[in-house]
């Protein structure tokens, strides 16, 4: 993200047309959940879902829009110091928006069970079995120090699936190059109201509402784009 931004800085002072485009830049918006707030009960309570979506995710969206507006102004002025200083906010809030937008979709009140088709084939090929993948992803989520995410991702170079963890709101693809397929949010706001400090119980519950159909679609799209 930083290198891409710095490349933009090398341009000459932006033209009036570019400034006009920046002035009408589309704002990021909070996506609707594909189900009701209470739809994932008893695994995830309605209170958690409301707080998580309406407060936490919404804050990432709001702060991302603010940061991008400041970035546009800094780029228009060729203000390199401001451009650099905005990178942590863009990474944190942009990552928070990306991560949560995926998270809502890879959960479903009709989820759980085991995947099938090509997704299951790839899981067995790369982990040996679904249970082994689940074990590795669970261990990754449970052992994240502090706040972060555990992911099942697709490596577009090798064509293989891989488990990886990211700190805070660091987005998987920008951080590791892996395409995110299924993520587990292990920030305390995702589970503490219901599971207190017993993170393993929360992680186990996530698999009971895993939307493997959505994950399979993400895998198919990632393969096509590779």
ROMARDREN-630962 format. One record per residue (C-alpha): x, y, z. Coordinates in steps of 0.5 Angstrom, whole numbers, plus 500, padded with zeros to 3 digits. Layout:
N
XYZ/...
This chain:
226
500500500/506505502/510503496/504505491/502511495/509513494/509512487/503517486/507522490/513522484/507525479/507532478/502537481/495534480/491537474/485541476/481535472/484530477/482535483/475535481/475527481/478527488/473532490/467527488/471521491/466515492/465514500/466507503/459505506/457500512/455493508/448490510/449484514/446478509/442476515/439478522/443480528/440474532/441469526/447466528/445465535/446461540/453461537/454468536/449473540/445478537/448483542/455482539/453482532/450489533/456492537/461489532/457491526/454497528/459500532/466497530/465496523/462502522/468506526/473503521/468505515/468512518/475513519/477510513/473515509/477521513/483518512/482517504/480524504/486527508/490523503/487526497/488533500/496531501/497528494/494534491/499538495/505533494/505533501/510527502/510528510/502527511/502522506/507518510/503519516/497517514/499510512/498507519/491509519/489507512/492500513/488499520/481502518/482500511/484493513/478493518/473495513/476489508/476484514/469485516/466485510/469478508/467476515/460477515/459473508/463467510/458466516/451464515/445461520/445455515/453454515/457449519/458442517/464440512/465443505/465439499/467439492/473443489/474446496/474440500/479437495/484442496/483442503/485434503/490436498/494441502/492439509/491432509/483432511/478437513/480436521/487437520/485444517/480446522/486444527/491448524/486454523/484453530/491453533/492459529/486463532/487461539/495463539/494470536/497475541/493480543/488482537/488480530/485475525/486467523/485466516/485460511/488463504/489462497/496462495/496465487/503463486/503456488/495455487/495452495/491453501/495456507/493458514/496465516/495470522/495477521/496482527/491487529/487489522/492488517/489485511/491478509/492480502/496486502/500483508/502476505/500476498/494470500/487471498/483471504/478465503/475464511/477469517/476468524/476475528/479474535/479481537/475481544/470485541/468479537/466474543/468477550/460479551/459472550/465468551/469472556/476470556/475463553/477464546/477457544/470456545/468462541/473459535/470453536/463456535/465460529/466453525/458451527/456457522/462457517/459459510/463454506/459455500/461462500/468460501/468455495/466461491/472465493/476460492/474459485/474466484/481467486/483461482/480465476/484471478/491467479/
